[in-house]
Amino acid sequence: MNIPITSLDRRRFLRGTGVALALPLLESFAPAAMARSGEERPKRLACIYWPDGVPMPLAEDPAHKDWSWFPHGAGTEYTFTKCLDVLEPLRQDLTILSGLSHPSVRAVHGHSNADQFLTGGPTGATGDYNNTISIDQEFASLVGEKTRYSSLVMSTDGGTGTPRGAHTLSFDRNGRAIPAAHRPKKIFDSLFVREGGDAAAHLARSKSALDDLLSDARALRRELSKRDQESLDEYLDSVRETERKIEKAKRWASVPLPEVDADHLNLELTPDDARAYLQVMLELIYLAFQTDSTRVASYQIGRENGVGISDRLSQAVGLPLAHQLSHDIKNPGGWKNFGTYCRFLAEEFGRFASKLKATEEASGHGNMLDNTLLLFGSASSAFHLSRNYPLILAGGKSMGFKHGQYLNYIGGNAFGGPWDGGQEPWQREFTHEDKPLANLYVTLLQRLGVETDKFADSDGSIDVV
């Protein structure tokens, strides 16, 4: 089978019996494809969220040195603690931010906050529920028609959840929740198109989706440059490895979503299941970006307040339920346990970012991380506190981001320490106000190419350079 290079475009597929696998962008056809689309390089956005905040021991606490999530120091002169030291190899590719939050929900319990993390909408604590468009969907409205999928919306728990208990970060222009996908095999299979017969049944019979595609791959390989041959081989290896991890995580994803508190369920999962699940969800975003199947992705790692299978992800590091870790900080070793879980999440985020960095763009314009903005964060900091969101912005060097810094907009942690009963941190009076997180979102949208000077309740922008 001879495949003329001139017939290839960004939607080229390897074809087998009943299925087709999207190809990565390759230099052999990227320049022509991009010339037709009028762009030099794609811009991408991935937003990743974890619940329950971060450890913030007070400065006088011995745990502050090692287990405070926010770094010590400021600007370019800062030191990671053990919560984030796994990101040291990516230091020049990321910026840590503090002192940002959404004004409309600062007086709301932190368990309600995932709903508005990407929207800034006035979701409130009780009563009527209203939300607004999320930043990922605002960007998708600009670039969505250029790819097979306008956006990829995922979460560990799947679906939409409930008002103020979202299982999704993404909301449309009318503020309606967009259901999140959570089964890796189903998401993986969406990279395959049906051409005849029952593609799903065919994949079920095959040892690997690649088995029926390799003859097409070999034929294509002969027509490619040496660099493209290496890129194709690396891509197929990534697909194969993702398939293996999907099989490993299958038990996790097959557990029905609970209708009651997860504490009452015997999920019978192993630490390997939890780690493999998180890894494969992030690798699916990588594959979707590499094949230009979409340029917009959101992934909610967990639901707030411990409801759902996501609360078991802490098993990956041998710890009890993830949400409970934020309550047990007053116990001996509590800060270390909570910090160890946050370190695990940072490690997997770093693995994902590093994979993007190691993949060169077919157009020759840097690596994939240079052309991708990654927002990694939570909508609470200290115990249930809806302020001072812990945030990491990575990538996007081609969009003018310099990185290698810790930007602290309040000059301190604002509040920390364990909760010892009584009034919770979110109920207290504060003598400072965070900057609106929507100001950062205005900057991100502008760098991504969206012509706007306003998002949600922004009152300006933040020039992160």
N, C-alpha and C positions, 0 to 999 in steps of 0.2 A: 504493500500500500504506500504510494508516494503522496506526500502532503506538501504542496507548494507553499513556500514561506509567504508568498504574496496573498495567500488565502487566509492567513492567520490574523486575528485581531484579539482585543482584550477578552473576548468571550469565547475563545477557542477551547474545545474540549477534547480530551482523549475519549475514544468511543469504544464501547464493548457491546455485548448482547444485553440490551435493555437498560444500560446505564451509561452515563458519560461523566467524566471527572473534569472539573474546571482546571485549566492550566494556570500556572503562575505567569505573571508578566515576564517576557523574555526580551533581551535586547535585540534579537533578530527581527521582532516586529513592533516593539514598543515605540520607536521613533515615529513610524508611519501612523500607528494608532493614535498616538498623542497629537500628532500634527492634525489628524482629522477631527479630533475633539477640541483642538485649540488650546491645549494645556501642555506645560513642560513636565509637570510631575503631579501625581495625585496628592491631596491633603486628606488626612484621616483623623478621626477622633474616637477614642475609647474611654469610657467612664466606668470606673470600678468602685464599688461601695462595700464597706463592711459595717456591721452594726455595733452598738454597745460602747462606742468610744474607745479610750486608750488609758493606760496607766499614767497618772500624774501625781506621784508622791511629792510631798512638800520638800523644800530645800533642806530642811533640818532632818529629814528622814534618811537613814542610811541607804535606803533603796533608791533615793533620787539619783545618785551617781550612775547606776547601771540600768535602772528600769523606768526612767522618765521617757515617755515616747518622744517628746520634743527634744531636739538636740541641745547641747550646751554651747553657748556662744551665740554669735550672730554674723550676718553677712557671709563672707567667704571664710571667716575664721570661726568655724564651728566644729564640734565633735559629735559624731553619732554615739548614742548609747547602745546597749545590747539589743534594744527593740528594733533598731534599724541598721546596725553595723553590717548586716548582710548586703546592704546597698552601697557599700563603700566603692566597689568596682564601677558603679554607675554615677559616682559623685558629680562628675562634670556633665552628666546628662539629665540631672534633675534639680528641682528646687523644692525645699520644704517651706511651707507657709503656715503661719498662725495669726490669730487675730481677725479672722474672717468668719462671718455667719450671716444667716438670713434674718433681718430685723423682724419680720412678721411672725416668727415662731420662737424668738429668744425666750419668751416666758412660757414655753410649752415643754412638757415632759419629753425627754429625749427619745422615748419609745415611739413617738409619733412622727419622727423626723425624716425617715427614708422617703416618704411621699414627696417632700419638697426639696430634697437635696439638689436635684438638677433643675428644679422649676423656680424656687423662691416664692412659690405661691402661698397665699394666706390660708393655709389649710386649717389652722386653729386647733384647739384642744377638744372641743365638743361642738355639738350643734350642726348646722348646715355645713356641708363639705364642698369646697370649691378649690380647684387646682388650675394650673396654667400650663403652657407648653414647656417641655424640658429642653435643655440646651442641645442635647443630641438630636432631637427632632427638628429643632430650628436649623441646625446644620444640614440635616438630611433633606430638608425642603430645598436646599440649594444644590446638593450633589446626588440626591437619591436616584434621579433619572439616568445617571451615568453608569449605574451598576445594576446587576441582576436583582439585588435586594436593596431597598432604600436604606434599611438599617437592620442590625441584628440585635434583638432584645432578649436577654437571658437573665435567669436568676437560679439559685440553687433550689428554691422551693416551687417555682413555676407559677404561671397564671398571673392574676392581678392582686390577689390578697383582698384586703378590706380597706375602707377608708381609714387612714392613720395607722394602717398595718399592712403597708404595700409589700407585694412580692415583685414589684417591678419599679425601675427607676424612670421609665419612659412614659411620657404623657403627650397626647396629641394637641393640636392647636385649640381644641375645645376643653382641654384639661381632663380628658378621659384617659384612664389607664390603658396602656398597651400591654396585652398579655405577654409574659416572658416565657420563653422556652427553657426547659430544664433537663430534658433527656438527651444526653450526648449523642446517642446513636441516631435519633431523629434529626438532630441538627446536622450531624455529619452527612446523613443521607440527603439532606437538602442541597448539598454540593453536587449531587448526582441528578440528572434529569431523566425523565421517563421517555423512552424512544419507541417502545413496543413491548407488549406483554406486561407482566407484573414485575416492575423493577425491584420492588421490595422483596418479593419472593425469590427473585434471582440472587439478590444480595444475601438473603438468608441461607441459600444453598451454597454460596461461595465461601471458601475459606477467607478470602479477602476480596474487597471490591476491586483491588488492583489486579487480581489474577486474570481477569478477562480483558484487561486494558493494556497489558504489557506489549503485545504485538504492535499495537498502534504507537506506543511509546518508543519502541525500538525503531520503527519506521520514521517517526518524527525526529528522533535523536540524530539520525544520519544527516538531516538537513540543517542542523543547528551549529552555531559557533561553539568553540571549545568551552567558553565561559557559560554559554547557555546549556550545554550538555551537563556541566557540573551543577548548574542551577536546577535543571530538571531532575537529576539524580538526587540532589539534596531534598527537593520538594517531595519526590516519591517516597524517600526514606521518612520524611516527616509525616506523610499520610499514613504509611505503614505503622509507624510508631504511635500515631494517634489512634489508629484502629486497635492496637494492642491495649492502650490505656482505656479505651472505651470498654473493651471486654472486661478489664480489671475492675472498672467502676460500675459495671452493669447492675450488680446487686444494689448498689447505692441508689441508682436512678430508678430502679424498679419498685422501691418501697412506696406505697401509696401516700399521698399527702395526708397528714394527720388532721382530724377534725377536733382533736382534743389536745391538751398540753402534751408535748413530746416526752415529758418525763414518764408518762404512763405507757409508753410504747417500748417494746423490745425489738429494736431495729436490727440486731445481730450483725452489725457492721464491724469491719476491722480498720485499724489505722491506715492500712494500705488503701482501702476503699476510699477513705476521706481525702487523702493526699492525691490519689490518682484522679478523683473526681474534679478537684479544684484545678489540677494541672491540665486536664483534658478540656475543661471549659475555656481556659485561657488560650490553649493551643488552637481551639476552634476559631477564636477571634483571629489568631495569627494566620491560619489557613484562609479564612475569609478575606483578610486584607491582602495576603500574598497573591490570591487569585483575582483580586479586584471584584470579588462577588459583592462586596459592600465596602464603604469607607467610614461607616458609623456603627459603633457597637456600644452597648451598655450591659453591665453584668453586676447584679446585686448578689454579693456573696452570701448574705444572710438577712433574714428578717429580724427586726427589732423584737425585743422582749422574750426571746427564747422559744417562740412558737415555730414549729416546723423542723424538718430534717436538717436544715442548715445548722442548728444548734449542736449537732454532733460532729461538725468539722474539727473541733478541738481534739477529737480522738486521734487525729494525725500526729499529735505530739504527746499522746498519752495522758491527756487531761480530761476532766469531766466536762459537762455541758458548758459551751462557750459563754452563754449569757451569765451563768452563775459565777464565772471567773471575775466578772466586774463587781459582783456583790461580795466576794470573798477576800477582797484586798485588805481587809482589816485583820485577817487571820495570818498566822506565821507563814511566810513564803507566798502570801497572796499576790504581792506586787510581781514577784518573779514569775508566778504561774500565768498571770494575765499578760505580762510582757512577753513570755515565751510564746503564747498563742499569737500575739501581734507580730512577733518576729517571724513566725511561720508564714503568716499572710504576706509580710514584706518580702520574704524569701521567694515565694511563688510569684509575686508581682515582679520582682527583680529578674527571675528566670524568664518571664514573658518579655519584659523590656529588653533583656540581653539578646533574646532570640531575634527580635526585630532589629536590634543594632547589628547583629551578625549577618543580616541578609541585605545584600546590596540591591539597590533599585535597578531594574532593568534599563532604565533611561540613563543610568550613569550619574544621577543626581544624588549622591550620598547613599546612606543606608535607609531602611524602612523606618527606623526610629527617628531619623532626621525629619521625615515627612509625616510623622504621626504624633499627635498630642495625646498623652495619657494623663488622665485625672484619676487619682487614687485617694479616696478619703472616706470620712465618716461625718455624720451630722450631729455628733455630740463628742465632747472631750472627756472631762471628768464625769463622775457618776451622774448620768442622766442630764448633764448640763448641755443645753442647746446653744452653746457659744464656743468661740475659739476652736472651730472645726480643725481637726488634724488633716492636713492636705499635703499631697505630693503631686507636683506637676513635672512630667518627664517628657523628653523628646521635643520635636518641633524646632530643631535648630535651623532648618531651612525657612522657618517662619519668623526668625529673629530672636528666639529664646536662647539666652547665654548659659544659664544654670550655674551649678557649683556653689549654691548659696542657700542660706536659711533666712527668710524674710519674716521678721516678727513685727507685726503691726500694732502690738499692744505693749511690747517691752517686758513681757513676763507671761506667766502661765494663767493669770487672772484668778484661777481658783484650782485647788487640788486637794489632795489628802483623801483618806477613806471616809466613807459616810458612816457615822456612828449612831444613826437614828435621828428622829426628829425632822426638822426642816431639811429638805434636800437642796443641793446646790442650785438647781434651776429656779427655786423659789426665792432665792436671796436677792438682796439689793446689790447693784454693782455701780462702782464709781467711774467706770469707763464704758465706752461702747466700741464694739468691733466695727471694722469696715464692712460694708455690704458685700457678701460673696458675689452678688450679681455684677459688681464692678469688675471682678476678675472674669466673669463669663462674657461681659462685653468685649474685653480684650481678647479672649480666646476666639470668639466669633469673628472679630475683625481680622485676626491673624489667619483664620481659616478661610477668609474671603467673603464673609457675610457683611453686607453693607448695613451697619446699624450703629447707633450710639446709645441704645437703650435695651435693657433686658430686665424683665420683672421689676424690682424696686431699686434698680441701680441709680446712683446719682453721679456717675462718672465712670472712669475706667482705672485699671491698675496696670502700669507699664512694667511688666515683668521682663527684665532684660538681663 
